[in-house]
Every structure is written in C-alpha cells, then in structure tokens.
Amino acid sequence: MLQRQGISNFLAQPERIEEYISLIEKLPLVIQAGRYGIVHSLVPKGVAWDVFVQKSGQYRDYILWRLNERYNEIIDGIEAVIAGHTIHKDPVQLGSVMDIDTGAFLKYRDGYDGRLTVLQIGESCVRGGGITPGLML
C-alpha cells in the first residue's frame, strides 16, 4: 500500500531522507489563523484551545495519529478547528470541529471518488453557528 502512496520515490533517494525528516520535524503541530485552528487530527476532548496550543508537544502523538475519533463538542477559545486524518466521504462537522479529509489519495477505492476538500477560511466560513465549506473540489 505504501508503494502506491509515493513512498517508493522517497525511498529511492536515501541520501535525502535526513533532509526530509529535518524539514518535517520543523513543521508546526498546530496552526492558528485568526479565529480558526488547524490541526492534523483533532483536539483532545475537553481541552481548551489555548491549553492545547501551549501543550501541543505533550499531545504530539494524538495530534499526528488520532483515527476514527469524533465528538460533538465546542472547543473553548477558538471559533472553529479544521482537522483531517480520519477520512470521510464528505466533510463532517461536529460542534466546532470540521473533519475535511475526504481521502483524495483513495481515488476509485472503497467507494471514494478521489476528491480533495479545500476549506476557504474567512468570514463566510462560519454561518449561523456552523461551518460552511468555502470551496470543495
């Protein structure tokens, strides 16, 4: 399965693996863009946004590897959190969290259509207490 996801190109350049690892390790675990938070997977249930950001290093494994966990909760201290990693056929919103991973790499497998979901963050993103995708491809 990893071969189909591009790992063969990565492994074909062993001299660059350390460079790639170094670049990846420098990426932030959590991003805040105004009133919106962006995280690879999810904020742990019951944790306020500011605490989550301050202690993101302690939540590293959760941030990177949480799968199939969803809860309907408003996360204190942030308007909305945009998350991925758990794949859905369509974006899913529960509380203030919107999972937008629609499995673009799964084109024509397991009923997925290969759609990449993009969310335009801005004033039009949040309407009536809910998150409305600005653009979906």
C-alpha positions in Angstrom: 0.0 0.0 0.0 2.8 2.4 0.8 4.2 2.0 -2.7 1.0 3.3 -4.2 1.2 6.4 -1.9 4.5 7.6 -3.2 6.9 6.1 -0.7 8.9 4.4 -3.5 10.0 7.9 -4.7 11.0 8.8 -1.1 13.0 5.5 -0.6 14.8 5.9 -3.9 16.6 8.9 -2.5 18.2 7.6 0.7 20.7 10.5 0.7 17.9 12.9 1.2 15.9 11.1 3.9 17.6 13.0 6.7 16.9 16.3 4.9 13.2 15.4 4.6 13.0 14.3 8.2 14.6 17.6 9.4 12.1 19.6 7.3 9.1 17.6 8.6 10.2 18.0 12.2 10.2 21.8 11.8 6.6 21.9 10.8 4.2 23.2 13.5 1.9 20.7 15.1 -0.9 23.3 15.5 -1.6 26.4 13.4 -3.9 29.3 14.3 -5.2 31.6 11.6 -7.2 34.3 13.3 -10.2 32.7 14.9 -9.5 29.3 13.2 -7.4 26.5 14.4 -5.8 23.9 12.0 -4.6 20.6 13.2 -3.7 17.3 11.5 -6.1 15.2 13.5 -8.1 16.6 16.5 -8.0 18.5 19.8 -8.4 16.1 22.7 -11.9 16.1 24.1 -12.4 18.6 27.0 -9.2 20.5 26.3 -9.4 24.3 25.6 -7.7 25.6 22.6 -5.1 27.8 24.4 -4.1 24.9 26.7 -3.9 22.6 23.6 -1.6 25.1 21.8 0.6 25.6 24.9 1.0 21.9 25.5 0.9 20.7 21.8 4.3 18.9 22.3 2.7 16.8 25.0 -0.2 15.9 22.6 2.1 15.2 19.7 1.1 11.5 19.2 -2.6 12.4 19.5 -2.2 15.3 17.0 -0.5 13.1 14.5 -2.1 9.7 14.8 -5.7 10.0 16.2 -8.0 8.0 14.0 -11.8 7.5 13.9 -12.5 9.5 17.0 -15.2 12.1 16.7 -17.2 14.0 19.3 -19.8 16.7 19.2 -18.3 19.5 21.3 -17.5 23.2 21.1 -13.8 23.8 21.8 -13.3 26.7 24.1 -11.2 29.6 22.9 -11.4 29.1 19.1 -14.2 29.7 16.6 -13.6 26.6 14.6 -11.0 23.8 14.3 -10.2 22.4 10.8 -9.0 18.8 11.1 -8.1 15.8 8.9 -6.6 12.4 9.2 -9.8 10.5 9.7 -11.3 10.0 6.2 -14.9 10.6 5.4 -16.8 10.5 2.1 -17.9 14.1 2.7 -16.7 16.7 5.2 -18.2 16.1 8.7 -18.9 18.9 11.2 -19.4 18.1 14.9 -19.5 21.0 17.3 -16.8 23.4 16.3 -14.7 20.8 14.6 -14.8 20.1 10.8 -13.1 17.0 9.5 -12.3 17.7 5.9 -10.2 14.7 4.9 -12.2 13.1 2.0 -9.5 10.7 1.0 -8.1 12.2 -2.1 -5.5 9.5 -2.4 -8.1 6.8 -2.4 -9.5 7.6 -5.8 -11.7 4.7 -7.1 -11.0 2.6 -4.0 -13.5 1.7 -1.3 -16.2 3.9 -2.9 -14.1 7.1 -2.7 -14.0 9.5 -5.6 -10.6 11.0 -5.1 -12.0 14.4 -4.1 -9.7 16.8 -2.4 -11.6 19.1 0.0 -10.4 22.6 0.5 -11.8 25.0 3.0 -11.5 28.7 2.4 -11.1 30.3 5.8 -12.7 33.7 6.3 -15.8 35.5 7.4 -18.0 33.4 5.1 -16.7 30.2 6.6 -18.8 30.3 9.7 -22.5 30.9 9.3 -25.3 30.5 11.9 -23.0 28.6 14.3 -21.9 26.2 11.7 -19.0 25.8 9.3 -19.8 26.1 5.6 -17.1 24.9 3.2 -16.0 27.8 1.1 -14.7 25.7 -1.8 -14.8 21.9 -2.3 -13.1 20.3 -5.3 
